[in-house]
Every structure is written in structure tokens, then in C-alpha cells.
């Protein structure tokens, strides 16, 4: 898989903030050299704790995603990180990923515990020592509409502090559904969770074993290690 104009050495940075902050963060990112980004609406699910204090509870969110060279993303992160020192109020979080980690996730699994693809099934297991050394993992689930909150409830019991839900639509054809033996619905939900590395495996297992997601075709998921994680100040 390849993306025009990008390479595996490029990086992705994502900001999850309160509604209305995304455009302001994008302006700061352009000043830092970013060429553009994608702004998506979402809904927070955090219940108290750190993410609740960061205003990432059950309310509208802006999710801003920017691709760029490693140097560009470092500069964007530097500018965004400065917002925290400029403001007494934390309004969100930011993290970055190697583009290679996005295109080739460390772990892929079907939520109903069936292999996603032969490639995903053959991905090597990450040694526990490496997993514990990772500060945070991004776990992404794509499930049928109406089940993201159930998946979040299962993940929270395993130690996930919270997540962000985005509305989406599936594009699989009837032939794809018949080939994979899945009942696919066009309306989807995407659940993004930032999980401490030492709890990531427990969260993955909890999601796979959740009663509400055991039936075939309920969804797929992947995870990747996060490079940088910091809170955002109000702009």
C-alpha cells in the first residue's frame, strides 16, 4: 500500500480537542510549516480521570489529522505543545505516529476473534518487554453503528481511560460480504483509544471477548505504538 507524495519515513500527528479548537490548531500548524490537514467531528467517551479533566468527556470533539515529514511534524508538535504553557486550561491531547505504523499496524485482529486478513494473521507478536516500554498505544476499532459505546465499556473495564467515536460508512460490496462471510452494515462507528502500553494487550483481549461483539462481522481493529503524547492548551 502506498500514498502518493508520502514515504514510510513521514509521520502523522493527531489532535483531539474540544469542538471549535480544530481550526485554531490548524492555523498554528500552517504557521509551523504544515501544508494542510483533515478535520473530523467526533464524540468523547472519557468518564472522569485525566481525560475528563482534559475536557475529553462525552461531548463533541474536533479530530485534526496532519501528514508531513518528520521535521514538519516535530515543528507542529513543538508549536502545539507551547499552547499548554500559554494556557492554564487543557482542552485536548495530541499524539504522533510513524506513517509506516499506520500503513502496517503492529497488530491486526477481528473483533469477533477471526483473522482479518492472511497478512494480519501472520503479523509477529510484540514481545511483552517491548510493549511495556511503549508509553501509549493507539487502538482503533471499526464496528457497526451503535456498538462503539459497548466496545468502550468493555475496554474501560480492562484499563482504557476513554476514547473518541467518529461516525463512518462502510464501502464493502456484496461480493466482499459473501466472500468473508460477514454481515456488513453501511453505517459504522470508529473508536479511537489511547491506552497505556502496559494495559494495551488487556484492552485488546477485552474488546475481542466482549459479549456484544462476539458475533461474526461485528468489526475489525488494529493498534500501533504512539511516538509522542502531550496535552493541548486553549488557543
PyMOL commands that set and color helices and strands:
alter all, ss='L'
color gray80, all
select helices_A, chain A and resi 22-31+49-53+70-86+99-103+118-121+128-133+148-157+174-180+197-209+211-213
alter helices_A, ss='H'
color red, helices_A
select strands_A, chain A and resi 11-18+38-44+60-68+90-98+107-110+136-144+164-169+187-196+219-225+228-233
alter strands_A, ss='S'
color yellow, strands_A
deselect
rebuild
show_as cartoon
